[in-house]
Amino acid sequence: MNLTKDVGHLNFIKIDSDNIYLNKQDVVKFDFNHLYKISVNGKFWMFRGNYYVYENKMDGISGITWAENAVPVSSGVYKVEEYESPRPEVYGKTMVTIGDSITWSQYGRYLRCLLIDNDIGYDFIGTKTDTFGFKHEGAGGNNSQDVLNRIDEIPASDSYFMLLGTNDINFTPEQTVSNLAEIVKKLKIKNNNSVIYISTLLPRKGKPNDRNLMVNDLLKQKKWTNNVFVLDTAESFYKKGNWEAYFLKDALHPNYAGYELLTSVIIDKLKSKGETNVNNSN
């Protein structure tokens, strides 16, 4: 764990298990890719944040993960330090999860944690860090062109999981699939032996879901080669029935149960394709 910045003393107006509220000018001092230590009177706590909020006329950070679930009991002025705390690689093979807010924000911060808990057998790498300390390449609001624009930042890896295209509202389904194919091409330049898993787009409420369905059909119809596979994760949501009520936090992002379902589908699909990294004893 390496100290990267002494942030100084900040006034924490309100603290609970999921939120921290501060003065507006202090909120922007926090980088969601880093770990923070706050201390007062000889005691300290550590946390990572997930996204900014503005509630009840207060600015703050939400989606908090507290180390060891230890939460300060009171508001007040705390000394704040920023740390870089990379997880050690233990599996010997790597995976990059690529996408938009569904890949990392809100309950998406549990995606890699759930995959690890289900013995996916990969170390996650990337330029960003979620609240459990796992690296990734999810960026809120990204569409497929945005990822193409930052493709040089994405590291070479043994494997990639890509859930991308939900934000392509201004693109035709054909343009989305073309962009995804170009991303695959550029990832293969980084490592031609990599295995790439492309997820179908998850269900969402409203008219945009019609477009998601068209993208999914095109993804499944396209002839992908060289260890590139389409994982029809969306199918499992539709099969459950009443997915709007049970698996969506809002009109777009899955809730925790939705990510549990997504994780189980990914693991099952990887096992069915003979993925040697996945623990098949379960």
Summary of the structure (lengths in Angstrom):
residues: 282
radius of gyration: 19.6
end to end distance: 33.6
largest distance: 62.1
contacts: 892
relative contact order: 0.12
helix: 33%
strand: 29%
